[in-house]
Amino acid sequence: MIDVCLLGCGGSMPVPNRTLTSLLVSINGRKILIDCGEGTQVSMKILGSGFKKIDTICLTHYHADHVMGLPGLLLTIGNSGRTDPINIIGPLGLGYVMEGLLVVAQNLPYKLNLIEVEEGNSEITFNDMVIRTIACDHTIPCIGYSIEAIRKRKFDIMKANNNNVPMELWSKLQLGEEVNKDGKVFLPDMVLGKTRRGIKISYVTDTRPIDELIYFIKDSDLFVCEGMYGEDEEIEKAKINRHMIFREAAELAKVGSVKELWLTHFSPSLTEPATHIENVQEIFENVIIGEDRLCKSFKYISDN
C-alpha cells in the first residue's frame, strides 16, 4: 500500500489556506518527499506524519516556491533524532543550490547523499521502489518523477518441485539470490511466480505538456499534475511561462491512461480552482482539484 498526501498545492507564492508545492509519499514505513515549498512543515505537523522517516527528497527544480522550505525541514529532521543518511535528488545544479541552502542549516547530524540527474531521464532503485525521472519543459532545468512500488513475486511451490529445487535452497531463491549446488545453478525464477503489478504514482509540475510525458505517466494509479491556470483563455500565458492550463493536464491524463488525476500548483490569482473543473471533466472524468493535505491510500490489486 502507498499513502499519498498533497501537503501544499500553491504555486509562485503562498496565499491564505494554500501553502506551496509539496507531496509526501509513504511506502512500507519510509517516506519520500517531492518538493519542499514554504509551509511544508506546517502541513506535516497538522497531519501528524512525523519527520524522522523521510529518507529521500526529490526536487523538481530550483525555483523558490519548490525549495525554500527545505533548510528548516532538514533541521527539524535532525532534531527528530535521525542519524541515517538522506537522499536528495534533483536536476543539474543540485550541489550548488544545496550549498547555498545549507548556509542556514549547518551541522546536520546525518549525511546528505546528493543525486544529480544530469540528462533529466534516469532510473534509481531503492530496494522496494523505483524512482524514475524525465526532463520537463520549463524556464529552467526541471524534472518530473514517478515512484513505483515494487511488488515481490510469490513463492510457487509447484514450480519449485517441478524444477527439482532442493527445499533447503527455497528461502535464498525466494530472496532473489542465485545458488550453485553440486555443480548446478539454481535461479530465483525456478521458484517464483509471475510478476505482479505494483503501484505507480507520477508527479509533474512546472512544464508544458510535452509528448514524452505520455509514456512516462502511462498507466499511473495516480497522476499529480500542475494546473497553473484554470481558464482556457490563459493558454498564451501558460506557454510564455512554461506551465499548463487545466485542459492540457486533462489531455495528458486521458492519453496516458492514468486512473486518477490530482491538479495542483495553482496560480495565486486562481482563487477558486474548483470553479473550472468542467474544463477537466470534459476530457478526463476522474479528477480531484487539489487542496492542502489531500490524502489517499492506494492498495495493491488483488491477484485473484
Secondary structure, DSSP 8 states (H G I E B T S, - for coil): -EEEEEEE-B-SS-BTTB-B-EEEEEETTEEEEE---TTHHHHHHHHT--STTEEEEE-S---HHHHTTHHHHHHHHHHTT--S-EEEEEETTHHHHHHHHGGGS-S-SS-EEEEEESSS-EEEEETTEEEEEEE--SSS--EEEEEEE-----B-HHHHHHTT--GGGHHHHHTT--EEETTEEE-GGGTB------EEEEEE-SS---THHHHHTTT-SEEEEE--B-SGGGHHHHHHHT--BHHHHHHHHHHTT-S-EEEE-B-TT-S-GGGGTHHHHTT-SSEEE--TTEEEEE------
